[in-house]
Amino acid sequence: MIRVVTQMRAVLLFYRSVAPFVLGVSALLLGFVLLPLLLEGKAGGSLPTLLLVKVLTYPVVCYLAEQMRPDQYWFFFNLGLTRRRLWTSLAALDSLLFLGVAVLLKSLLA
């Protein structure tokens, strides 16, 4: 149980450090893709496609985060978390948040 709590806290801490990249991509996708589709009434099945595009941006975000802060992983290595586990957990958390905001936006504008 302590390991799960430690991993959750580490993922939230890591999410906070890469949030500008991740939330920027989310805002761009929601603002420039989903919003015009919703206003035109053509956003019927676009949520799975948007989620796939969002997940496909993670290698770019990972690369940018690595270039901006190359020594950011030592703290998480000391907690017993690998890069793969951090980015997988981050992708799951951010995808759920992205999907929640997209569904909320879709229900408000539909």
C-alpha positions as CSV (number, residue, x, y, z in Angstrom):
1,M,0.0,0.0,0.0
2,I,2.9,2.4,0.8
3,R,4.4,1.7,-2.6
4,V,1.2,2.6,-4.4
5,V,0.8,5.8,-2.4
6,T,4.5,6.7,-3.1
7,Q,3.9,6.0,-6.8
8,M,0.8,8.2,-6.9
9,R,2.5,11.0,-5.1
10,A,5.6,10.8,-7.4
11,V,3.4,10.8,-10.5
12,L,1.5,13.9,-9.3
13,L,4.8,15.6,-8.6
14,F,6.1,14.6,-12.0
15,Y,2.9,15.7,-13.6
16,R,3.3,19.1,-12.0
17,S,6.8,19.4,-13.5
18,V,5.7,18.6,-17.1
19,A,2.3,20.2,-16.9
20,P,3.1,23.2,-19.1
21,F,3.9,20.9,-22.0
22,V,1.1,18.4,-21.5
23,L,-1.6,21.0,-20.7
24,G,-0.4,23.2,-23.6
25,V,-0.9,20.3,-26.0
26,S,-4.3,19.6,-24.5
27,A,-5.4,23.2,-24.8
28,L,-4.3,23.3,-28.4
29,L,-6.2,20.1,-29.3
30,L,-9.4,21.2,-27.4
31,G,-9.3,24.8,-28.7
32,F,-8.3,24.4,-32.3
33,V,-9.8,21.0,-33.1
34,L,-12.7,20.1,-30.8
35,L,-14.2,23.5,-30.3
36,P,-14.7,24.3,-34.1
37,L,-16.1,20.8,-34.6
38,L,-18.6,21.3,-31.8
39,L,-19.6,24.7,-33.1
40,E,-20.2,23.2,-36.5
41,G,-22.1,20.2,-35.1
42,K,-19.7,17.7,-36.6
43,A,-18.1,16.3,-33.4
44,G,-20.0,13.0,-33.3
45,G,-17.2,10.5,-33.1
46,S,-14.2,12.7,-32.7
47,L,-13.4,12.0,-29.1
48,P,-11.6,8.7,-29.7
49,T,-9.6,10.3,-32.5
50,L,-8.6,13.2,-30.3
51,L,-7.6,10.9,-27.5
52,L,-5.4,8.9,-30.0
53,V,-3.8,12.1,-31.2
54,K,-3.3,13.2,-27.6
55,V,-1.6,9.9,-26.7
56,L,0.6,10.1,-29.8
57,T,2.0,13.5,-28.6
58,Y,3.6,11.9,-25.5
59,P,6.9,11.0,-27.3
60,V,7.3,14.7,-28.3
61,V,6.4,15.9,-24.8
62,C,8.8,13.4,-23.3
63,Y,11.6,14.6,-25.6
64,L,10.9,18.2,-24.8
65,A,10.9,17.5,-21.1
66,E,14.1,15.6,-21.4
67,Q,15.8,18.5,-23.3
68,M,14.5,21.2,-20.9
69,R,15.4,19.4,-17.7
70,P,17.9,16.5,-18.4
71,D,18.5,15.5,-14.8
72,Q,14.9,15.4,-13.6
73,Y,14.7,11.6,-13.2
74,W,17.2,11.1,-10.3
75,F,14.6,11.8,-7.7
76,F,12.1,9.3,-9.2
77,F,14.8,6.7,-9.6
78,N,15.5,7.0,-5.8
79,L,11.8,6.3,-5.2
80,G,12.1,3.1,-7.3
81,L,10.2,4.4,-10.4
82,T,11.5,4.1,-13.9
83,R,10.9,6.5,-16.8
84,R,8.5,4.0,-18.4
85,R,6.4,3.8,-15.3
86,L,6.3,7.5,-14.8
87,W,5.3,8.3,-18.4
88,T,2.8,5.4,-18.5
89,S,1.1,6.7,-15.3
90,L,1.3,10.2,-16.6
91,A,-0.3,9.3,-19.9
92,A,-3.1,7.5,-18.2
93,L,-3.8,10.3,-15.7
94,D,-3.6,13.0,-18.4
95,S,-5.7,11.1,-20.9
96,L,-8.4,10.7,-18.3
97,L,-8.3,14.4,-17.5
98,F,-8.3,15.3,-21.2
99,L,-11.2,13.0,-21.9
100,G,-13.2,14.4,-18.9
101,V,-12.7,18.0,-20.1
102,A,-13.6,17.0,-23.7
103,V,-16.8,15.3,-22.6
104,L,-17.6,18.3,-20.4
105,L,-17.0,20.7,-23.2
106,K,-19.0,18.5,-25.6
107,S,-22.0,18.4,-23.2
108,L,-21.9,22.1,-22.6
109,L,-21.8,23.1,-26.2
110,A,-24.1,20.3,-27.6
